[in-house]
């Protein structure tokens, strides 16, 4: 089972992936919180051959309104 992607700003568990960039065995995604609207980057990898995606890091939190 994959781990939930909690918003690092407000802790809400529902988000949308608004950009995806696969790289070798890693996937970088930009996610946007459905509650507060903040966006953040995640780096994810596959767990063995089961195709469950695990987050391995959160890099940046930013406000899309200011972009």
SULGI-V91273 format. One record per pair of residues at least 24 apart in sequence whose C-alpha atoms are under 8 Angstrom apart, sorted by the first residue. I is the first residue (numbers start at 1). J is the second residue. Records with the same first field share a line. If there is no record, write none. Layout:
I->J, J
This chain:
1->52
2->52, 53, 54
3->53, 54, 55
5->55
7->33, 38, 40
8->40, 61
9->36, 38, 61
10->36
37->63, 64
38->62, 63, 64
39->63, 64
